[in-house]
Amino acid sequence: MPTAIEQRLDSLLHELNGIKKEMILQKVQQVKAKVGKISAWKSLSGRISARWDHISAVDEIRKQRDRI
């Protein structure tokens, strides 16, 4: 029969494993959120690029400065 100390250690190990699983799940959720945001930015970038009127960035900046 396990002693009280062994039972406490088993209990602590069980709790630590549970905490470790929670930490891993939280990291996975954070990664999923970041991947979703990156995907949204890439999608937005693609839509903006599709609308771009093929003027170089330098010319676009020059044009904007001339307006001011």
N, C-alpha and C positions, 0 to 999 in steps of 0.2 A: 504494500500500500504506500502510495507516495506521501512524503512528508508535507507539512504545511508550506515549507519553503519551496519545494518542488511544485506544489500546486500554484503558489503565487508566481513563480517563474513561468509556468505554463500559461497562466492567465495573462501575465505581462507580454509574453511572446505573441499570444493570440491578439492582444490589443495592438501591439506594434505592427503585426501583419495587416490588421485592419486599417491602421493609420497609413501604412505604406500603400495599400491599395487605393485609399482615398486620394493620396497625393498624386499617384499615377493617373487616376481618373481626372483630377483637376488639371493636370498638365495636358492631358489629351484634349480636354475641352478648350483650354487656352490655345492649343495648336490649331484645333478646328476653327476657332474664331479668327485666328490670324490668317489661316489659309483662305477663309471666306472673304476677309477684307482684301487680301492680296488679289484674289480672283475678281472681286468687284472693281478694284483699281485697274486691273489689266483689261477688263471689259470696257470700262470707261475710256481708257487710253485707246483702245481699238475703235470705239465709236468716234472719238475726237479725231483720230488719225484719218478715218474714212471721210470726215467732213473737211479735212484740211484742203486748202485750195492750192497746194503744191508750191507755195512760196517758201523760200528758205527761211530759217529762223532769223538769220541776220537781217534779211530784207523785211521781215515782219516787224522786228524790233525797230528798225529804222523808220518804217511807216508809222508805227505808233508814236515814236518820238517827234516825227514831223507834225503830227496832229496836235501836239501840246503847245 
